[in-house]
């Protein structure tokens, strides 16, 4: 299944939460962060790039968290091992932090606009 299919499945499973505007904002902006991080990451085999994803988790009654993750789900075709080097790459050649930094002001503005 493609990454987009996985995200669509997660969104479908959390449909009841999508009526909550802040969660919808975080999901939409999270997808933008994933796209940017994938464009920023250094590519050798493409395994790490394909392993950058947004995760949505239920939290208690009616809540959810949205996070950006990388590594741990794809196999590197050169080594045959699971991609476990995302943190090392992020430390030396940041790709997630700059993506989040680029989108964070938009998230802040979107959330403030809800209260205006």
C-alpha positions in Angstrom: 0.0 0.0 0.0 1.3 3.5 -0.8 2.0 6.0 1.9 -1.0 8.1 0.6 -3.2 5.0 0.9 -2.1 4.6 4.5 -2.8 8.2 5.3 -6.2 8.0 3.7 -7.0 4.9 5.7 -5.9 6.7 9.0 -8.1 9.6 8.1 -11.1 7.3 7.4 -10.6 5.6 10.7 -10.5 8.9 12.5 -13.4 10.4 10.6 -15.3 11.3 13.8 -12.3 13.4 14.8 -12.1 15.3 11.6 -15.0 17.4 12.6 -12.7 18.9 15.1 -11.1 21.8 13.2 -7.7 21.8 15.1 -7.2 18.1 14.3 -8.0 18.8 10.6 -5.5 21.6 10.5 -2.8 19.4 12.0 -3.5 16.6 9.6 -3.5 18.8 6.6 -0.3 20.7 7.7 1.3 17.3 8.7 0.9 16.1 5.1 2.7 19.2 4.0 5.5 18.6 6.4 5.9 15.0 5.1 6.1 16.3 1.6 8.7 18.9 2.5 10.8 16.4 4.6 10.8 14.0 1.7 12.1 16.7 -0.6 14.8 17.7 1.9 16.2 14.3 2.8 19.4 13.1 1.2 18.7 10.1 -1.0 20.8 7.1 -1.7 18.4 4.2 -2.1 15.2 6.1 -1.4 14.3 3.8 1.5 14.5 6.6 4.1 12.5 9.0 1.9 9.7 6.5 1.6 9.8 5.9 5.3 8.9 9.5 6.2 5.3 9.5 7.3 2.6 11.1 9.4 1.2 9.1 12.3 -2.2 9.8 13.8 -3.0 8.2 17.2 -6.1 8.3 19.3 -5.7 9.9 22.7 -8.4 9.4 25.3 -12.0 10.5 24.6 -12.2 12.4 21.3 -8.6 13.4 21.1 -5.8 12.6 18.8 -2.1 13.3 18.2 -0.4 13.9 14.9 3.3 13.3 14.6 5.9 13.0 11.9 8.1 9.9 11.9 10.9 8.4 9.8 12.5 5.0 9.8 11.5 1.7 11.2 9.1 0.5 8.6 11.1 0.1 5.3 13.9 -2.2 4.3 17.0 -0.7 2.8 17.6 -2.5 -0.6 21.4 -2.2 -0.2 21.7 -3.6 3.2 18.5 -5.7 3.5 18.0 -4.3 7.0 15.3 -2.1 8.3 15.8 1.7 8.0 17.1 2.6 11.4 19.3 5.5 10.6 16.8 8.4 10.3 18.0 10.0 13.5 21.7 9.9 12.4 20.8 11.5 9.1 18.6 14.1 10.8 21.4 15.0 13.1 23.9 15.5 10.3 21.6 16.6 7.4 18.4 17.9 8.9 15.2 17.2 6.9 12.4 16.9 9.4 13.3 19.9 11.5 13.4 22.3 8.6 10.2 20.9 7.2 8.4 21.5 10.6 10.0 24.9 10.9 8.7 25.9 7.5 5.1 24.8 8.3 4.9 25.8 12.0 4.0 29.4 11.3 1.1 28.3 9.1 -0.2 26.0 11.8 0.0 28.8 14.3 -1.9 31.1 12.0 -4.5 28.5 11.1 -5.1 27.8 14.8 -5.3 31.5 15.7 -7.8 32.0 12.8 -10.2 29.5 14.5 -10.6 31.9 17.4 -11.1 35.1 15.4 
